Amino acid sequence: MQVIMRSSTGPVPTRLRSMTARKLDRLARVAPDASRADVHLSEERNPRIAGRHACSITVQMRQGSVVAHAAAATPELALERVLDKIRHQVARLKDRRVRSPHGAGPRRGRRVRTRS
């Protein structure tokens, strides 16, 4: 998976880059059709805001894209939160794809009545 990191405050620290790449590799196990991840880090300048560091991730997949946003006191924590949200969304999307489609036939345990 191709990972593109951007920051509005300047260059992205290498520890954040390596942490992001490592965690997104785990995401690639759940969603092998994910081709690209755009990570955007920003910081609010207002000292009154508790979650000053914001992070958003957009993952491009074959069916479309999955987007999540999160904010926290530190960039690492914001990244963790947004990655949890992305993992949850991708797992839900995979679960929807794996389940049988509507009209696939009777479910287990149900009787099919036929006229005789």
N, C-alpha and C positions, 0 to 999 in steps of 0.2 A: 504494500500500500504506500502510495506517495503521500508524504506529510509536508504541508506548507505552513510555516509558522510566521506570523506577523505580529508586531507590537507597535502600539501608537506612542510608546514612551521611549523608544530607542531599540538597540539590538536586544535580541532574546538571549538570556544567559544560557550557557551550554548545559547546566544542570537541568534546566527546564526542558531544553530540547531533548536530552537523553531520556528524561522521565516520560515525556510525551510519547516519544518513539517506542519506548518499552511498553507502555500501557496500551497504545494503539495496536501494537503487534498482538496483544492478547485479544483485542477486539476483532482482529482479522480472523481469528480461529472461529468465532461465532458467525461472522459475516464474511465468507471468503470472496463474495462478489463486490466488496467495497474496494473502490479503486483509488480514491483520493480523499484526504482529510485536510480541511482548511481550519487552522487554529488561529484565533485572533485574541490577543491580550491587550487590555487597556486599563488605564488607571484614572479614577476620578480625582480631581484636584481639590474638591471640597472636603475639609477635615471633619465635617459633621457627619459624613456618611460612614457608617461602620464597615460596610463591604466595599472598600475603595477599589479593589482589584477585580475586574470583570474579565470573564473568558467566554468565548463562544466557539463552538465547533460545528462545522458542516461536513458531513460524511456523504460523499457521492457513491451511490449504489446503482445497480442495474435497474431497479424499479423506480428510482428517484433519489431524493436526498433526505437525510435526517439531520435536524438542527436542534441544538441545545445551548442554553445560556445559563451562566451562574456567576455569582459575585461572592467575595469573601474578603477577609482582612489581609490575607497574603496571596500572592499569585499561585503558590503551590496548592493551597487549599481550594482556591477557585478552580484550578485545573482538575483536582480530584473530584470536586462536586459535579463539574460539567461532564467528566468522563463517566461518572456513575449514571448520570441522566442518559447519556448516549448509549451506554451498555444496556440499560433498561429498555430504551426505545427499540434498539436493534433486536434484542431478545423477543420483544413483543411482535415485531414485524416478522421475525423468523417463525414464531409460533403460529402466526396467522397463515403463513405460506405452507407450513407443514401439515396443518389440519386439513381434513378432507373438505372439498368444496360442497356447497349446497346442492342438494339433489343427487347426491352420490348413492342414494339407496337407503334402505331402512337401517336404523341404528340397532345396535346390539340390545337384546332384551325386549325389543318391541315385536309384537306379532303383526304380521301382515295379513289383513283379512281379505279373503277372496270370496267372491260369490259362487255358490254352488248350485 
